[in-house]
Amino acid sequence: EVAKAFDDPTKLPTRTYLELTKIPFRLVVTTNYDQLIETAYVKTTKILPRTFTHQDPEDFSDTLWSGEFFILHAHGSVRRKSSVILTQKDYRTIIHSSIGYRAVLSAIFTTKRVLFLGVSFDDPELELLLSYLQHAFHGGGPHHYALVPDTGFNQTVSNRWRKDYKVTCLQYT
């Protein structure tokens, strides 16, 4: 059902997706199942970036170390139905049981400044990961940023993310 909903070849990336491809990111980590970000990169750069899921830590770790741009589908991809994760049990399994995946995510979050766009701060995988990193590195590592809507996102929540996870929330209207 997820594949049916998100693997629609008639859906094209929005202008926002196309504009994002112009920013020289080192990598993209997306929790989206669809292929819109890849399609946007092909449209703007004429190059299909390498893509991985949580099932490929050995491959995307090599790509991370080499400095080559890539896209990581953290929650899986409709192109690889076996990679799709949906439940909290699925999230716990990949964070706690996939040592390679957790290690590479740790490397990303402790060596790169991360910009969160369109991410839900209710995402259990994100909170598990950030909690793990906060505990493991005692608050060390770079500060991160999140672009969040000003509706439904109050200053108390913003302060919590900054203090607990070193994520500064930039609110927009």
C-alpha positions, 0 to 999 in steps of 0.5 A: 500500500505504501508503494502504491501511494508513493511510487506514482511516476506522474508526481513531479517535484515542486519548485521547492524541491528543484530550488533545494538542489541548487544548495551545495549540500554534502548529502541528503537524508530523507524520511520520505519514501518517494523518489521526488528528491532524486527526480529533482536532482536529475532535472536540475543537474542531469545526474542521478545521485547515488541512493541508499536505505538503512539496509546499506550502511556499508555502501553509504559509509564508503560514499560518506567517507569519499565525500561523494554526494548521496541521498539516504532514505532513512525510512526506506524507499518505495523502490525497495519495498523490503526497506520500508519501515512504519512502526515504532518497533521498526524504528527501534530495530534499525536504531538498536540492532543495525550497528553499522547504520547507527554508526554512520548516522552518528558520524553524519550528526557528529561531523556535519551540520544538519539542516532539517526541512519538513521533518516532524519532530514527532518522528520516533526515529529522529528522537531516538537518534538524537537522544542516543547522540546526546547521551553518547557524546554528552552534548558534543558535536555541531549545532544543527538547524530546523526550519519549522512552521510558526504555527503549532511550534511554540518557544517552549518546544523550540527551547527544548530542541535547542537544549536537549539536542542542539537543534536551533529551530528557525520559524517561518510563516 
